[in-house]
Amino acid sequence: MNDWLYLLLIPLFLLAIWFWPEQKSRSAMRRSQDAIDDETGPNRYHAVTIQPCSHACDAVIQLGSKRFLANEVTSLPVAGCDASRCQCTYKHYADRRIGEDRRHTRIAQEHIYARHEHRKGEDRRQQHVFQ
């Protein structure tokens, strides 16, 4: 009887472990976010600004709201920071450009002017034949 009990309980125990609901940890969530980022590709224009703290130094204040590409921004504290403990942070943006994308109107204009051939078909070089 004990053998049958073990043969029944061991597979049930293994099935319970297999289907046990896995609680996602932060690292598992991060891995899933990395997988999404890999599918969409890296954002080449990911930008940051340096968000000054309440007692920001002059070096950060001079930067203002200038956006930097994320891979080109200086590390905090910035050079010339005179604060004993810098509490400035980065603010992230999807794109370095501010405002609307300017390419849309330019592309529309190109389509308007390139739609019809404006040349008449007469070649000036063929009009003047030298004999």
C-alpha positions in Angstrom: 0.0 0.0 0.0 2.8 2.4 0.8 4.3 1.9 -2.7 1.1 2.9 -4.4 0.9 5.9 -2.2 4.4 7.0 -3.1 3.7 6.4 -6.8 0.7 8.6 -6.6 2.1 11.4 -4.4 5.4 11.9 -6.1 3.9 12.8 -9.6 1.3 15.0 -7.9 4.0 16.8 -6.0 6.1 17.3 -9.2 3.0 18.6 -11.1 2.3 21.0 -8.2 5.8 22.3 -8.4 5.6 22.6 -12.2 2.4 24.6 -12.3 3.0 26.6 -9.1 2.2 30.3 -9.9 5.5 32.1 -10.3 5.6 35.4 -8.7 7.4 37.8 -11.0 10.3 39.6 -9.3 11.6 42.9 -10.4 14.5 41.2 -12.2 12.0 39.0 -14.1 10.1 42.1 -15.1 13.3 43.8 -16.1 14.2 40.8 -18.3 10.8 41.0 -20.0 11.3 44.8 -20.6 14.7 44.1 -22.1 13.2 41.5 -24.4 10.7 44.2 -25.6 13.5 46.7 -26.1 15.5 44.1 -28.1 12.5 43.6 -30.4 11.9 47.3 -31.0 15.5 48.2 -31.2 17.3 50.8 -29.2 16.2 54.4 -29.4 19.1 56.2 -30.9 17.6 59.6 -30.0 16.8 58.9 -26.3 17.6 62.2 -24.6 18.0 63.5 -21.1 18.0 66.9 -19.4 19.6 67.6 -16.1 16.9 68.4 -13.6 18.3 70.9 -11.1 17.7 70.3 -7.4 16.4 73.1 -5.0 20.0 74.2 -4.3 21.6 73.6 -7.7 25.0 74.9 -8.6 25.7 77.5 -11.3 27.0 74.9 -13.7 23.7 73.1 -13.8 21.7 76.3 -13.9 23.7 77.4 -17.0 22.7 74.2 -18.8 19.0 75.1 -18.4 16.7 72.7 -20.2 19.2 71.7 -22.9 18.6 68.1 -24.0 21.5 65.8 -24.5 21.6 62.4 -26.1 21.6 59.8 -23.3 24.9 58.3 -24.4 26.6 61.7 -24.6 25.5 63.3 -21.3 28.0 64.0 -18.6 27.7 62.1 -15.3 26.4 63.8 -12.2 27.7 65.8 -10.5 28.7 67.9 -13.5 32.1 69.4 -13.8 32.3 72.6 -11.8 29.6 71.6 -9.3 30.3 73.2 -6.0 27.6 71.5 -4.0 28.8 69.2 -1.3 26.2 66.6 -2.1 24.6 67.0 -5.6 20.9 66.0 -5.7 20.3 66.9 -9.4 18.7 64.1 -11.5 18.2 63.2 -15.1 14.8 63.6 -16.8 14.3 61.2 -19.7 12.7 61.9 -23.1 12.1 59.7 -26.1 13.6 62.2 -28.5 16.1 65.0 -28.3 14.0 67.3 -30.5 11.4 69.6 -28.9 8.1 70.2 -30.7 6.6 68.6 -33.8 8.5 66.6 -36.2 9.5 68.9 -39.1 9.9 66.2 -41.6 6.2 65.8 -42.3 5.7 69.2 -44.0 8.9 68.9 -46.0 7.9 65.5 -47.3 4.5 66.8 -48.2 6.1 69.7 -50.2 8.4 67.3 -52.0 5.4 65.3 -53.2 3.6 68.4 -54.4 6.5 69.6 -56.5 7.7 66.2 -57.7 4.3 65.0 -58.9 4.4 66.6 -62.4 7.4 66.9 -64.7 8.0 70.6 -65.2 10.4 70.3 -68.1 8.9 70.7 -71.6 11.0 68.0 -73.2 13.0 70.3 -75.4 16.7 70.1 -74.9 18.6 73.3 -75.6 21.7 71.5 -76.6 19.9 69.8 -79.5 18.4 73.0 -80.8 21.8 74.5 -81.6 23.4 72.0 -83.9 26.8 73.2 -85.2 27.6 72.2 -88.8 
